[in-house]
Amino acid sequence: MFNSAVARGGSARPITADNDAMVAFCVMWALATSLSVVSHYDNIMLRTGLTYAALHYTILGISVALIVRHRDLKLLFALSALMVLQYIMRLPVASNNQTIAFFMNAAILLVLGTTWLRTRSFEGKTVEIYESLRIVARLLLAIMYFYGIFHKINTGFIDPEASCATALYRPLVHVFGLEDNIIGQYGAIAATFIIETITLVCLFWRRFFAFGLIIGLAFHYIIPISAYSWYMDFSCLVFALYTLSIPVEASLAFYAKVRDFLHRVAYLPASAVAIAAILGLLAIGWFIASFVQSIDPYGFSTTGKMLWHSAWIIVWSVVGGLAMVWLTGAALSILPYRASPIPDHPKWIYAIPAVLFVSCLSPYLGLKTESSIAMFSNLHTEGGETNHLLFSRPPYIAPYQSEVLMITGSSLPSIQRLADAGKGMVPLEVERFLMGRPKHWVSYTLNGQHFERVTAEGWGPPRFSFLEKQLLLFKSVEFSDPQICTH
């Protein structure tokens, strides 16, 4: 048993071919994947066709299987492969957490795939796989926190009237009547920078890893409860990456706590308890989905959204709360921690987080503004100007954001709402809209010239390639000062 080694603390690393620290990650990754799948309500309720529904339910099934058979790396490989396939099918993707998950799933595929090709087996290779993947997990977390700080250094985020920190703060303190407290609003802004800086530093200052871990866990546990957006899958994703990137001894202690709890709550084997728990959650989800469907059979009403979202916030409150407590206890149980040398690992794995790091520079380079970890940052980089405090003008290397078409009207209600709000769109997004809806039109102003009721035919031949439309996605453009909070 590894318990004796863990109890001693220090840097002793109980390594076996069947590493329980890898097991802990597998379970957390399956939970994060499940929360991501249930966030796609239309797919779950068969509204987007059988292909997407079948893919989502297959992913759910494999997630449950991985939780039960958590030592089976073939299941982890299959889950990651399907998640990569789902991401590619959904391109272009705006979600930042799904993009981070895509890079982690790609790393899992490559590490497991290369290991299988070399040895035709995972037997005896768990430690090697684990050490390679935890390098990627830690760097993905570091990139997330770095850009979580960097993108927010702008005039919009530090203004409490517009800041996304204020938007998340208000629902959390509404019950106390403090939502308009200016000190609390500035405190939320400052706390965002402080928390993300501490968690970033502690990822690499291993002596103080527990301090950063505890702050990061509490931060990510709380933000989904604000109900501002569907944050559960993002927070569980972060918990899973923490499980993989913290010291091995902490992951082992975390696994031991969860295993012992499952054995205590019933005389049944832990796997049977896990099956019952997951099937119970799915049954609850199906019940709520059916109820929402009966309320709103043709659309997704405000009431339906609230019910669905609130139900999964309750699930997160329990599951995320337990994970936070157990991870915190595991981290504290091995203190004082003395960092040990990082084992050898293939250097090519650094290319995976490196691609994400470069990709997240896109808003400043004139490329995509979505899926660049600029979520809830108040960042503006369009039209050759920016509100970032470190740039007077964005250093474009591509022209996609140079021109902004100010929308004045449209036959489609969602685009008309942009016109009503005085927002614009970059040309690629206008072309995406028109080419996908040949019967609809949009009116806009560009460089002082007005274009009335432009259809796909009036737009002319496509100006952007299929690949550009698959890889580049842009949010609607607003020139307000300060920049208001959007996703």
Secondary structure, 3 states (H helix, E strand, C coil): CCHHHHHCCCCCCCCCCCCHHHHHHHHHHHHHHHHHHHCCHHHHCCCCCHHHHHHHHHHHHHHHHHHHCCCCHHHHHHHHHHHHHHHHHCCCCCCHHHHHHHHHHHHHHHHHHHHHHHHCCCCCCHHHHHHHHHHHHHHHHHHHHHHHHHCCCECCCCCCCCCHHHHHHHHHHHHHCCCCCHHHHHHHHHHHHHHHHHHHHHHHCHHHHHHHHHHHHHHHHHHHHHCCCCCHHHHHHHHHHHHHHCCHHHHHHHHHHHHHHHHHHCCCCHHHHHHHHHHHHHHHHHHHHHHHHHHCCCCCCHHHHHHHHHHHHHHHHHHHHHHHHHHHHHHHHCCCCCCCCCCCCCHHHHHHHHHHHHHCCHHHHCCCCCCCCCCCCCCCCHHHCCCECCCCCCCCCCCCCCCCEEEEEECCHHHHHHHHCCCEECHHHHHHHHHHCCCCCEEEEECCEEEEEECHHHHCCCCCCHHHHHHCCCCCECCCCCCCCCC
